[in-house]
């Protein structure tokens, strides 16, 4: 499962994989491991964009007080609101 990163370079958006994890199925642990890998290499992002998959929207990542992303100050946006 790759974690993508976008960066403006020479007036255009350049994207690339910054972290990844291998798992049998999408899960919160696989998503968190891929995020950890990307954050170790490139630092904590301001915004994390994802789809609405079950591993991406689990409360372990998004819960207001105890979620991983809010505790790191990362704003999580999903591709389809809801």
N, C-alpha and C positions, 0 to 999 in steps of 0.2 A: 504494500500500500504506500504510494508515494505522497509526499507533501510538497505542493508546488509553491513557488515564490515568484512574484513579479517585481521587476525593477525597471525604472525608466533609464534608458541609455541612448544617447544620440537622438532624442526626440521621439523615441518609440518604446513601447513596453516589451521587455524581454523576459520570458518566463523560463524557469528551470526547476528541476527537482532539488530540494534542499534536505529532505530527510525521507527515510523509508523504513518499512517494517514488513516482515513476512509472517502471514498467519493463514490458517485454513479458511477462515471466514472473517468478514468485517466485524470487529468488536471494539469496545471502548479501550481495551488493553492494547490492541494493535494500533488504533488511532493515537493513543497517548504515547506509545513507543515511537511512532513515526514523528510526532510533534517534538518529543524529547530529542531525537536524533537531529532534527532540523534546528532546534534552539541551541543545542550544544555547539553546532557548527557555525550558526549565523546570528545568534542572539534571539531575544524575545521579540516577536512581531507586535505591532500595534493593533492590527486587525487580522483575523483568521477567517477566510471564506471557505465554506464547505457546502456539500449537498445536504439533503435531509435524511441521510442514511441513519440507521439505528446506532451505529458506532459513533457517528458525528454529533448526534443530538442528545446523547445520554446525559443524565443529570450529574454524573461524576465529572463531566467536563464543564457543564453550564450552570450548575446550582449557584445561586447568588452568594452564599456565604462560604460554602465548602467546595465549590467547583474548582477545578485546576486552572481554567482560563481566567475567571475573575480574580483569583488570588494572585495571578501573575500580571494582571492589568491588561489582558488581551480581550479585545472586543470581538465577539463571534458573530459573523453574518452568515446566513444560509442562502443558498441559491434561490429557493422558492420560499417566501414567507409562510409561516404557519406552524 
